[in-house]
C-alpha cells in the first residue's frame, strides 16, 4: 500500500518531453535544449525519474518518504558525478525541491498539471538570502 504523500507523485509517472530555456549558461541567449524524461514506480515506495538532454543521460531522481520526519525526500545523481538530497513537497499542483547545503542552496519550483509541468531551478551562494535563476524546465507529457 502506497503512502498518500508518495501517491501524490503518481502524476509524474509516464513519458515526458523536456525543454530547458532561459539558462544563464547556454550561449547564445535564447538557446533551448530538448530532451525526454521517464518516471516510473519502483515498488510501492519510490518514484524514479530519469531525464536526458541531447541524447545523454543527465539526471536521475529517486523520490520517497522519510517516516521519521514525515517528509518527502529526493535523491539526485548526475554523471559529473554529483549526488544531492532535497527536501520535497508535492501538493496542490505545486512541486518544490530544496537543498540547503554548505556549498550552496538550490531549489526547484514548479506548477504541475496532468500534461504539463512548468518549473525553474534557482541557486543561492548566500544561504538563501538571494537567488539566481539557473534555468526554466518544462515537461510536456508524451504518453
LOFI-19593 format. One record per residue: residue in one letter; x, y negated, z negated of N, C-alpha, C in turn. Coordinates in steps of 0.001 Angstrom, whole numbers, padded with zeros to 6 digits, always signed. Each point is the difference from the previous one (the first is absolute). Layout:
BEGIN
AXYZXYZXYZ;...
//
This chain:
BEGIN
X+000839+001179+000000-000839-001179+000000+000888-001247+000000;X-000276-000937+000902+000795-001211+000116-000388-001022-001069;X+001017-000684-000507-000246-001115-000903-000664-001127+000794;X-001033-000662-000546-000682-001062+000751+000937-001128+000456;X+001033-000310-000785+000938-001048+000415+000762+000409+001247;X+000383+001260+000079+000730+000492+001172-000970+000213+001158;X-001217+000418-000288-001015+000218+001043-000233-001265+000822;X+000147-001173-000620-000180-001263+000723+000949-000111+001191;X+001134+000687-000045+000987-000037+001080-000433+000786+001236;X-001108+000731-000100-000466+000803+001132-000201-000841+001264;X-000314-001276-000150-000192-000878+001162+001286-000122+000821;X+001155+000289-000593+001269-000052+000731+000221+001218+000889;X-000650+001101-000315+000272+001268+000679-000405-000089+001466;X+000935+000378+000871-000234-000005+001439+001188-000552+000752;X-000237-000308+001265+001029-000526+000898-000227-001490+000204;X+001104-000759+000012-000062-001457+000101+000999-000512+001029;X-000355-001072+000700+000948-000773+000795+000490-001125-000905;X+001296-000285+000036+000585-001045-000834+000505-001150+000850;X-000085-001191-000554+000618-001176+000600+000675-000797-001105;X+001276-000306+000199+000722-000932-000869+000098-001312+000763;X-000361-001081-000669+000028-001320+000634+000469-001038-001016;X+000391-001149+000514+000401-001143-000824+001076+000388-001012;X+001000+000740+000467+001086+000464-000863+001185-000957+000105;X+000518-000419-001120+001134-000942-000006+001245+000600+000646;X+000079+001344+000021+001216+000673+000469-000069+000424+001463;X-001143-000226+000678-000112+000375+001415+000224-001217+000884;X+000841+000163+001000+000296-001074+000953-000435+000425+001385;X-000503-000919+000795-000308-001390-000321-001283-000084-000829;X-000268-001151-000602-001257-000154-000749-001194+000408+000866;X-000963+000628-000618-001176+000482+000728+000130+001449+000451;X+001173+000593-000179+000210+001401+000378-000892+000906-000850;X-000576+000996+000646-000797+001011-000696+000624+001359+000245;X-000096+000861-000995+000405+001391+000174-001225+000871-000226;X-000058+001093+000769-001154+000889-000079+000450+001397-000403;X-000905+000696-000641+000299+001355-000427-001261+000738-000383;X+000186+001009-000820-001135+000817-000419+000218+000463-001436;X-001090+000421-000616+000059+000531-001360-001001+001133-000119;X+000328+000944-000852-000885+001112-000308-000088+000132-001508;X-001217+000090-000505-000216+000224-001431-000785+001289-000169;X+000387+000786-001028-000681+001273-000238+000043+000322-001493;X-000953+000816-000406-000020+000493-001376+001055+001085-000168;X+000679-000026-001135+000877+001084-000429-000682+000573-001240;X-000671+001131+000167-000802+000549-001091-001093-000981-000386;X-000363-000025-001271-001017-000926-000500+000602-001191-000727;X+001325-000071-000079+000621-000990-000871+000721-001130+000721;X+000364+000192+001273+000852-000978+000668-000496-000307+001407;X+000257-001230+000441-000165-000370+001401+001386-000383+000511;X+000373+000592+001134+001283-000284+000635-000246-000879+001220;X+000797-001050+000142-000072-000885+001162+001388-000073+000623;X+000083+000382+001280+001246-000110+000755-000229-000973+001139;X+000949-000899+000180-000142-001009+001051+001248-000042+000861;X-000203-000251+001296+001092-000119+000963-000153-001296+000774;X+001127-000588+000317+000040-001156+000895+000994+000305+001095;X-000357-000356+001219+000893+000221+001146+000499+001442+000078;X-000861+000946-000381+000325+001408+000114+000937+000546-001056;X+000324-000785-001019+000880+000454-001075-000784+000088-001296;X+000318+001003-000836-000624+000078-001313+000512-001171-000837;X-000890-000768-000518+000407-001184-000741-000348+000082-001482;X-001230+000375-000313-000457-000074-001385-000681+001293-000411;X+000161+000348-001253-000669+001165-000555-000516-000404-001387;X-001312+000065-000173-000655-000354-001257-000721+001226-000559;X+000071+000183-001304-000797+001003-000704-000787-000734-001085;X-001321+000115+000074-000889-000658-000954-000532+001033-000984;X-000006-000343-001264-000541+000872-001038-000379-000826-001218;X-000242+000682-001102-000460-000675-001204+000756+000512-001213;X+000336-000930-000877+000583+000345-001292-001125+000024-001021;X-000339+001174-000506-001069+000094-000991+000352-000718-001293;X+001275+000010-000366+000410-000587-001276-000337-001487-000094;X+000110-000720+001124-000323-001428-000038-001171-000377+000902;X-000655+000992+000586-001179-000270+000830+000308-000848+001220;X+001205+000108+000526+000455-000868+001086+000286+000804+001263;X-000469-000505+001150+000447+000549+001273+001452-000406+000204;X+000791+000915+000541+001393-000290+000298+000298+000432+001428;X+000984-000646+000575+000436+000330+001352+001501+000195-000017;X+000439+001138+000520+001420+000248+000225+000282-000298+001465;X+001081-000703+000256+000347-000437+001347+001417+000444+000331;X+000196+000364+001266+001341+000331+000486+000106-000392+001467;X+001200-000447+000398+000273-000229+001419+001421+000464+000311;X+000381+000057+001277+001273+000607+000389+001257-000785-000370;X-000096-001159-000605+001224-000787-000278+000983+000681-000935;X-000104+000799-000930-001179+000505-000689-000365-000916-001174;X-001251-000351-000046-000539-000843-001061-001184+000713-000623;X-000046+000006-001316-001124+000587-000737-000490-001008-001020;X-001322-000129-000103-000593-000981-000906-001279+000557-000595;X-000422-000582-001142-001260+000341-000651-000833-001272-000091;X-001267+000106+000399-000932-001122-000048-001182+000336-000908;X-000407-000963-000822-001305+000097-000665-001029-000361+001065;X-001091+000738+000039-000945-000135+001101-001414-000156-000527;X-000743-000902+000630-001444-000080-000228-000677+000154+001354;X-001159+000640-000035-000731+000280+001236-001478+000050-000355;X-000673-001122+000154-001420-000063-000372-000645-001218+000648;X-001297+000112+000249-000762-001136+000507+000506-000566+001308;X+000570+000853+000842+000500-000467+001290+001347-000699-000071;X+000669+000057-001157+001325-000604-000121+001020+001057-000415;X+001143-000044+000666+001108+000919-000274+001215-000845-000350;X+000546+000227-001194+001181-000740-000447+001037+000990-000511;X+001245-000167+000461+001134+000740-000543+001000-001040-000497;X+000513+000207-001211+000895-000980-000619+001166+000711-000660;X+001191-000496+000256+001165+000471-000744+000718-001210-000569;X+000427+000139-001233+000692-001071-000716+001299+000579-000545;X+000980+000138+000882+001273+000611-000351+001087-001068-000110;X+001114+000332-000661+001064-000985-000203+000591-000576+001296;X+000041+000792+001081+000593-000519+001239-000876-001064+000651;X-001304+000237+000084-000976-000992+000459-001393+000561-000188;X-000977-000877+000094-001394+000418-000087-000558+000082+001421;X-000975+000873+000157-000578+000227+001318-001472+000329-000170;X-000823-000445+000966-001422+000328-000064-000571+000163+001405;X-001026+000845+000048-000810+000173+001201-001427-000290-000412;X-000670-000885+000739-001382-000369-000287-000790+000172+001287;X-001137+000740-000075-000766+000268+001213-001496+000035-000282;X-000744-000327+001025-001447+000178+000028-000270+001261+000808;X-000814+000902-000560-000217+001314+000587-001455+000160+000418;X-000203+000430+001244-001308+000457+000466+000199+001400+000564;X-001072+000631+000418+000100+001378+000503+000899+000113+001224;X+000044-001056+000845+000717+000092+001270+001171-000955+000140;X+000238-000832-001033+001073-000995+000116+000524-000375-001385;X+001312-000201-000049+000650-000486-001216+000857-001185+000416;X-000275-001157-000595+000779-001203+000258+000822-000307-001240;X+001317+000138+000118+000849-000197-001161+001241-000797+000312;X+000721-000326-001061+001291-000665+000146+000909+000398-001148;X+001291+000078+000310+001046+000278-000971+000675-001311-000381;X+000262-000173-001301+000691-001165-000532+001157+000455-000875;X+000989-000871-000175+001131+000264-000885+000272-001234-000844;X+000545+000238-001191+000366-001083-000908+001381+000275-000582;X+000861-000979+000082+001346+000119-000570+000070-000590-001409;X-001108-000627-000469+000005-000667-001310-001069+000565-000937;X-000114+001334-000015-000909+000715-000907-001458-000401+000169;X-000401-000268+001232-001399-000263+000292-000457-001440-000173;X+000931-000916-000234-000380-001410-000119-000389-000545+001370;X+000825+000277+001013-000326-000392+001370+000114+001237+000895;X-000803+000012+001059-000048+001140+000913+000285-000453+001422;X+000702+000856+000756+000258-000200+001418-000714+001116+000758;X-000775-000372+000991-000648+001035+000804+001039+000698+000862;X+000002+001335-000046+000872+000788+000868-000656+000219+001362;X-001243+000509-000006-000686+000243+001264-001451+000383-000250;X-000798-000157+001054-001366+000500+000015+000038+001450+000458;X-000862+000816-000571-000104+001409+000397-001472+000314+000206;X-000357+000340+001239-001389+000281+000354-000120+001459+000399;X-000964+000685-000621-000344+001380+000331-001322-000027+000749;X-000087+000665+001141-001252+000172+000728-000217+001485+000194;X-001165+000481-000438-000257+001441+000025+000012+000533+001431;X+000724+001112+000180+000045+000699+001287-001041+001106+000038;X-000108+000753-001132-000984+001086-000100-000618-000007-001359;
//
